[in-house]
């Protein structure tokens, strides 16, 4: 969740071999079992807050009627995985998509 201030906010994806942390300032990949200075194994920092670029693109698209860099369909698709995981959690660990009718 991007609104939390815990651990700098942002998103964290945990896998078997590594963890990916993403926030407005950039991203970092942390490998499991790596000690000391080699952690994170890869990182990159943004040169400015991503919200500014996002809003500039939005206002430019209002003026020009061009397609935005991040159309609504992309946002819906990105959010779907988290929603399906939440549904599965609340329904005994199982969920199907699309739902059976």
MARDREN-120738 format. One record per residue (C-alpha): residue number from 1; x, z, y. Coordinates in steps of 0.05 Angstrom, whole numbers, padded with zeros to 5 digits. Last residue first. Layout:
<atoms>
[NUM [X Z Y]],
...
</atoms>
This chain:
<atoms>
[101 [-00428 -00258 -00365]],
[100 [-00356 -00244 -00382]],
[99 [-00314 -00228 -00321]],
[98 [-00264 -00281 -00299]],
[97 [-00220 -00247 -00313]],
[96 [-00223 -00192 -00365]],
[95 [-00210 -00118 -00361]],
[94 [-00183 -00064 -00408]],
[93 [-00147 00002 -00398]],
[92 [-00207 00047 -00409]],
[91 [-00251 00020 -00353]],
[90 [-00223 00056 -00292]],
[89 [-00152 00032 -00306]],
[88 [-00176 -00038 -00321]],
[87 [-00213 -00041 -00255]],
[86 [-00151 -00017 -00217]],
[85 [-00107 -00069 -00252]],
[84 [-00158 -00123 -00235]],
[83 [-00158 -00101 -00162]],
[82 [-00082 -00103 -00159]],
[81 [-00079 -00172 -00190]],
[80 [-00135 -00198 -00143]],
[79 [-00099 -00179 -00079]],
[78 [-00050 -00238 -00083]],
[77 [-00106 -00287 -00100]],
[76 [-00149 -00263 -00042]],
[75 [-00090 -00268 00006]],
[74 [-00074 -00339 -00017]],
[73 [-00147 -00359 -00009]],
[72 [-00147 -00332 00062]],
[71 [-00092 -00380 00083]],
[70 [-00021 -00354 00094]],
[69 [00018 -00405 00135]],
[68 [-00047 -00421 00172]],
[67 [-00081 -00490 00168]],
[66 [-00084 -00524 00236]],
[65 [-00143 -00514 00283]],
[64 [-00094 -00522 00342]],
[63 [-00112 -00461 00385]],
[62 [-00138 -00417 00328]],
[61 [-00080 -00439 00285]],
[60 [-00030 -00417 00340]],
[59 [-00065 -00349 00343]],
[58 [-00056 -00338 00268]],
[57 [00016 -00363 00268]],
[56 [00034 -00315 00324]],
[55 [-00002 -00259 00287]],
[54 [00038 -00270 00223]],
[53 [00104 -00277 00261]],
[52 [00092 -00210 00296]],
[51 [00069 -00175 00232]],
[50 [00134 -00195 00198]],
[49 [00174 -00148 00242]],
[48 [00240 -00180 00263]],
[47 [00306 -00204 00234]],
[46 [00283 -00184 00165]],
[45 [00333 -00150 00119]],
[44 [00357 -00174 00051]],
[43 [00375 -00136 -00011]],
[42 [00407 -00147 -00079]],
[41 [00440 -00100 -00129]],
[40 [00411 -00039 -00094]],
[39 [00448 00001 -00122]],
[38 [00520 -00020 -00135]],
[37 [00546 00038 -00094]],
[36 [00527 00092 -00144]],
[35 [00502 00081 -00215]],
[34 [00464 00023 -00246]],
[33 [00419 00046 -00304]],
[32 [00356 00009 -00280]],
[31 [00369 -00045 -00229]],
[30 [00346 -00036 -00156]],
[29 [00323 -00097 -00118]],
[28 [00315 -00091 -00042]],
[27 [00268 -00123 00009]],
[26 [00260 -00134 00083]],
[25 [00241 -00093 00146]],
[24 [00166 -00102 00138]],
[23 [00169 -00072 00068]],
[22 [00187 -00094 -00002]],
[21 [00217 -00053 -00059]],
[20 [00232 -00088 -00125]],
[19 [00248 -00043 -00185]],
[18 [00291 -00065 -00244]],
[17 [00298 -00070 -00319]],
[16 [00230 -00048 -00347]],
[15 [00192 -00065 -00284]],
[14 [00170 -00027 -00223]],
[13 [00140 -00062 -00163]],
[12 [00142 -00024 -00098]],
[11 [00104 -00043 -00035]],
[10 [00114 -00021 00037]],
[9 [00118 00048 00067]],
[8 [00185 00079 00087]],
[7 [00189 00126 00028]],
[6 [00120 00154 00044]],
[5 [00092 00123 00108]],
[4 [00031 00094 00074]],
[3 [-00004 00035 00107]],
[2 [00029 -00021 00067]],
[1 [00000 00000 00000]],
</atoms>
